[in-house]
Amino acid sequence: MSSTKKDANKGELPSIWLRPRRAARKALPPLSQERIVQEAISLLDEQGFEGLSMRRLAERLGAGAASLYWYVATKEDLLELVMDVILQDISREEAPSSDWRTELQRLAAGLRAIILRHPWSGQLLGAYPQLGPNALAFTEAVLRALDRAGLAGPLLDGALSAIFHYVIGCALTDAALQVSMQRSQIDEDDWHNAIKKLLEEEEQRTALMAYLSQRSHDDIEQRFLLGLKCVLDGLEQWSRGNAPSSERANA
């Protein structure tokens, strides 16, 4: 026996049966697809896409990387599962409404909130097919609300695109600003003042300067809701039969 081992055992009783039993290690929960997905969401929230790897995820789960592939075949499969899981939060935040405008506002605000809560998620919306049960339920809810508005055919296609493009575009922009301000440790006023200073050196940017000078200091939530109201007001005009004649003829 080495001297190191002798020193480690010094003072212990000579038989295992005479020594108190060691406390058992805290057992980790068994691996499951659900547990892997939830841990992946936590890792993405903490470190973004750059920090997500199957090896790092396995370490956090106390498992080997190879064991994860029994539950998710590829990293791409994992990202599809992750996206669908976070979409279920929309149905939990507020009860559905029978009024089509109120329902579309609820769904739009819910999707935006998810992207802001998980800034990495906006990239997944366009990168992977959204065919999971929660994604399909979300799209179904949007289509049912538009159906109650009386939209069909090309008008329905245009309305669906307008809502998704507006919400995702706003959320991605707001999330990027949020991340940039957090990294720089500045607030929105400081951010816009820095942009103004840059534009003062650009004589051809008069429209941008005028916009920033007149821009209200309402929070980004209010700006989003105002823009959404513009979209919904337009859809309401369509629902009342005031759509462009070419679209009405094809509807």
C-alpha positions, 0 to 999 in steps of 0.5 A: 500500500502506498504511503498516500493511501496509508495517510488517507486511511489513517485513523479509520477502523480496520474493517468496513463493517466497523466504520459508519456507512458513507452517505449515498451520492445524490442520484441524478434524475434519469435521462429523458427527452423532456429533461434533455430539452429543458436543460438545452433551453437553460443552456441556450438562455445562458450561453446562446447558440455558441454555447450549445453542444451535445458534449456540454449539454451531456456534462450538465446532465451528468451523462455521456454525450453518446447517451443523449443520442438515444433520445435525440438523433441529432442536434437539429432534432433537439433544436426543433424540440426546443422550439416547440416546447417554448411555444407552449407558453403562449397558451398558458399566459392568457385565455383565448378570446372569441373576438378576432382582434383581441385573439390576434393581439394575444397571440402576437404578443405571446410570440413576441414575449417568447422571442424576447425571453429566449433571444436565440429562438427567433433564428429557429423560426426561419431555420427549421420547419415548425411542425411540432404540436405547439407550433401547429396549435399556434398557427391553427389559432391564428387562422381561426381568428382570421377566419372569424374576421371573414378573410379567405383566399389571397386576403387570408394569405396576406393577413397571415404573412403580415402578422407573422412578418411584423411580429417576428421582425419586431421581436428580432429587432427588439431582442437584438437591441436588448442583447446589445444594451446588456452587453454594453451596459447602457440604456436605450437613451444612451444607445440612441444618443450614440446613434445621433452623434454618429448621424451628425457626421453624416450630412445625408441622413437628415430623415434619420436624424429627424426620426430620432429627434421626434421619436417618443420615449415610450417603451418598446412594448408600447411601440410594438402594440401601436404597430400591431394596431396598424396591422389589425386596423388594416385587416379590419378594413379588409374584413369589412370589404374594403380590400383592394379590388384585385384581392377581392376578386380573387378571394 
